[in-house]
């Protein structure tokens, strides 16, 4: 069964196109490393919760929107192998160079994790 890396980010609303450009520049690397799919979603219907919500999770300000993203891998082994390469001190790719492709959001407030699917339904 596939393996999913999930991400939630707060990004300034004014940086929407910068975020899209950043993603278009760097996301292909995950595909090259074996990912099946990368999805980047900009907030459209993200309600404020009473106790918690997406905005609170990343401490989004009124000037920011929430981004929900995921990378689908064929399995955890492929994901782990890709991350081992990408986090190696010898790995050099301009798409991951913060000088050449700076993050248009505060990466310190990004939350992420790896998830093993337990239910996977499809219409097709």
C-alpha positions as CSV (number, residue, x, y, z in Angstrom):
1,X,0.0,0.0,0.0
2,X,1.2,3.6,-0.6
3,X,2.7,5.9,1.9
4,X,1.8,9.6,2.4
5,X,3.8,12.5,3.6
6,X,1.4,15.3,4.7
7,X,2.1,19.0,5.2
8,X,0.2,22.0,6.6
9,X,1.7,25.4,6.0
10,X,0.8,29.1,6.7
11,X,1.7,31.3,3.7
12,X,1.2,35.0,3.2
13,X,-1.8,35.6,0.9
14,X,0.4,38.0,-1.1
15,X,2.8,35.1,-1.8
16,X,0.3,32.8,-3.5
17,X,2.0,32.9,-6.9
18,X,5.5,32.7,-5.3
19,X,4.3,29.6,-3.5
20,X,3.0,28.1,-6.7
21,X,6.2,28.9,-8.5
22,X,8.2,27.4,-5.6
23,X,6.2,24.2,-5.7
24,X,6.4,23.9,-9.5
25,X,10.1,24.4,-9.3
26,X,10.8,21.8,-6.5
27,X,8.0,19.3,-6.5
28,X,9.3,17.5,-9.6
29,X,12.2,16.3,-7.6
30,X,9.9,14.1,-5.5
31,X,8.5,12.5,-8.7
32,X,12.1,11.9,-9.9
33,X,12.8,10.3,-6.5
34,X,9.9,7.9,-6.9
35,X,6.8,9.7,-5.6
36,X,3.6,8.9,-7.5
37,X,2.0,12.2,-6.9
38,X,2.4,15.6,-5.3
39,X,-0.6,17.7,-4.4
40,X,-0.5,21.3,-3.2
41,X,-3.8,22.9,-2.1
42,X,-4.5,26.5,-1.2
43,X,-7.2,27.2,1.5
44,X,-10.7,27.6,0.0
45,X,-13.1,26.5,2.8
46,X,-11.1,26.4,6.1
47,X,-13.4,27.3,9.0
48,X,-12.2,28.6,12.3
49,X,-12.7,26.0,15.0
50,X,-13.6,26.4,18.7
51,X,-10.8,24.4,20.1
52,X,-8.4,23.8,17.2
53,X,-8.3,24.1,13.4
54,X,-5.9,24.2,10.5
55,X,-5.2,27.9,11.0
56,X,-4.4,27.5,14.7
57,X,-2.2,24.5,14.0
58,X,0.2,26.6,12.0
59,X,-0.5,29.9,13.8
60,X,-1.7,31.5,10.6
61,X,-2.3,35.3,10.9
62,X,-5.1,37.1,9.1
63,X,-2.7,38.0,6.3
64,X,-2.0,34.3,5.7
65,X,-3.8,31.4,4.1
66,X,-3.3,27.7,4.9
67,X,-1.8,25.2,2.5
68,X,-2.5,21.5,2.7
69,X,-0.2,19.3,0.7
70,X,0.7,15.7,0.4
71,X,3.2,13.5,-1.4
72,X,2.1,10.0,-2.3
73,X,4.8,7.3,-2.5
74,X,4.4,3.8,-3.7
75,X,5.6,2.6,-0.2
76,X,7.5,3.7,2.8
77,X,10.8,2.2,1.6
78,X,10.8,4.4,-1.5
79,X,10.0,7.4,0.6
80,X,12.8,6.6,3.1
81,X,15.3,6.0,0.3
82,X,14.4,9.3,-1.4
83,X,14.8,11.2,1.8
84,X,18.1,9.5,2.6
85,X,19.4,10.9,-0.8
86,X,17.9,14.3,-0.4
87,X,19.2,14.8,3.1
88,X,22.6,13.6,2.4
89,X,25.4,16.2,2.8
90,X,26.5,15.4,-0.8
91,X,23.1,16.1,-2.3
92,X,23.1,19.2,-4.4
93,X,20.1,20.2,-6.4
94,X,19.3,23.8,-7.3
95,X,15.5,23.2,-6.7
96,X,16.2,22.6,-3.0
97,X,18.7,25.4,-2.7
98,X,17.1,28.1,-0.5
99,X,19.2,30.8,-2.2
100,X,17.8,29.8,-5.6
101,X,14.3,28.7,-4.6
102,X,13.5,30.4,-1.3
103,X,10.5,29.2,0.7
104,X,7.8,31.9,0.4
105,X,6.5,31.0,3.9
106,X,7.8,30.5,7.5
107,X,9.1,26.9,7.4
108,X,9.3,26.9,11.2
109,X,5.5,26.8,11.4
110,X,5.1,24.0,8.9
111,X,3.8,20.7,10.4
112,X,4.4,17.4,8.6
113,X,4.4,13.7,9.1
114,X,4.4,10.4,7.4
115,X,1.3,8.3,7.3
116,X,0.5,4.7,6.5
117,X,-3.0,4.4,4.9
118,X,-5.4,2.2,6.7
119,X,-8.4,2.7,4.4
120,X,-8.1,3.5,0.7
121,X,-11.3,3.8,-1.3
122,X,-11.6,4.8,-4.9
123,X,-14.4,5.4,-7.4
124,X,-12.4,3.9,-10.2
